Amino acid sequence: MTTYDVSLLEGDGIGPELSECVYSILVNIHDKSSNLKFNISRVEAGDNAKLKYNKPLPDETFNEIKNSQACLKSPVGESAADVVLVLRRYFNLYANVRPSKNYPNIPSFSKDVDLITVRENTEDLYLGWEFYSDDDTVISLRKISREASKRIAEHAFKIADSREGKKVTIVHKSNVLRLSDRLFIDTSREVAKEYPNIEFEQMYIDACAMELIRNPNRFDTILTTNLFGDIISDEAAQITGSIGLAPAANIGKDFAMFEPVHGAAFDIAGKNVANPTSFILALKMMFDWLGEKYKDNNLTVQSNKIEKAVDDLFIKNVKTIDIGGKLSTKEFSKRFINLLTDIGYD
């Protein structure tokens, strides 16, 4: 039996409500499984933390996260860049992985979609290298390096190799960004040579955005740069039903952070109507990553049971209000935990 150290960043807006759901699931697994145990550190970061501690990422929070093996991060408000980007850079979380798939009884634009966006997570315009060249003009600098491009391409092709579709679509805008995106493409093509069993193609970002709506089933694994990946992964989430169902993993060599794709949704904060599914699926992704890293099949088995519980609830039309159901956040969380308990932990 192994005990895992997990930090749970509670965030802003609907973040604390979602965090309570995920915390309850972890505690339930900890209490009822004979194979999996967790030390959970609940920490503060974001707008509320800035008001309370004068820092959006307090030192105590940062230290707790550094001492954990993985972080579950709920949505953060206006100070997101001072939290998320800092953590991504400090832990060198170079791969942002966002699955998008159809779930039972969830209205969507298309059926049978199951794709994954693999987004470079440390460079591009998200470095925030901006300055005024005069009072009326701002210049932003974009960085694309061969090292980061190779690293993310290797991650994408490795993922594609584990999937049935075995196809990578490299998304870029090299007809305009002739140096930076050309470097990204050329590096990705070199990596592709190491995977002769993987089909790969190239596509301009605007064509990809259109094709995701027209024919999303053609995609399996999308490999792209930071800004483009941020945009099209949100589009893919909506195509498959709702951004409220979309999880994300920020993965580095020795650490990873898992979160819902969506934001803090201040307009519904405290109303007990937020959909916790995306954070539940982010928890599943954390179990997958920890299971692979520590060679612990118990985590992998539990991950599969989490996804089965989500599927089973949707099959029975047990859903929150935003996706056509009637349940509140707390009611859905309770139903999920009860079903997960019925499925079993060992």
Steps between C-alpha positions, in 0.01 A plus 500: 500500500630843402399840637506785249549867587253717308458877520152639431497865394151633571496814282228759445139526387361148470844359584430428869175319412674279244790442737263379770365239259844370401619508862200289602576245228865471607403463865247233412758302301752545783252372758363205305789375289754264651751584223492878460559766764543875466646789695299797372623856552225756435665828401394850395599691187343759271299816552383413850852408605628830361252691714583293806879466467585775251629227265293287258741211559593514872831351610328240716289386205803484274691291753210258550473450124876446471480233770220311326524243222222656294269801517127526438426861409151645492425813293667829592367849422672814368832405657520173300821600321668560836405151612471264203789635293728517801431135586540387140836672472634399840420130450572517125158358418567491129203290382141618523280203419127547444274209401167573331244225457128435488324374812163322514187718485697825462372712206784582262582615147639160398497140615782253565763771546804393700800724449779645708679833469867502598612859544850632567469666839811707573564732205319703231331831584413368846846596622352850531794675334322828422608862504393843379702625207321834537193624687262346246673180395566171678736237362466134605780249442444134416753231585509157334805284566617173346541344844144574613356405160677164504392429857132566434505313169647195672225520760228526234631210292535285811135571585391430142688169508285391796172587326298308242500784247881523482493834323656839578387828346763775530318834519685824418500823297832475317376691196505813720730404789765380257787454743345401834232263373734361234740404778211337688391303191847389397579382852171313525562331165837377623331344801236345272774297328549311826135385485450347154176338615342839577323686220563874512380805313541877515220756516477877533337616823209673326427189293517288816253727679259462209554126463441440870145622446445338160666163555648453849516122457798537266719600797668270747801678654553871430852635555540876514652805664384671819254767383349296218458202732326709763241617249426182306483280809220722634328471164536122508352491850189686386463284190480191719235651723625742763816657632366386837607147402854588393804418717863595444837368611816712527779245491872529569776249553450459876182691584155561355202724565141413410208738456168573332537681168235759587536814710377616840145590380442773757142548376393165648740485795333396825177396328568126520439454126854452365579176316785313675546244220803669342682498833397138563649408161812701586526279810479197269789642295703546819444134590613398149818708527588388853425141405739513207770691686500277807404177322192466719222313324263576789492862385434400140214273607352781710531741207293264283238473773472880521430524128255209517312677780474817287372296203250310714354817651458662159343183359241534777462872420642592839639842408545855622286787376749634242485180292126445517467337842344606827768436761696756698876477545466330837228262383702388199811456716305285744354286222845458348661392828216256572537341156878485527459324834261250340749431219764432764854609578703178507 
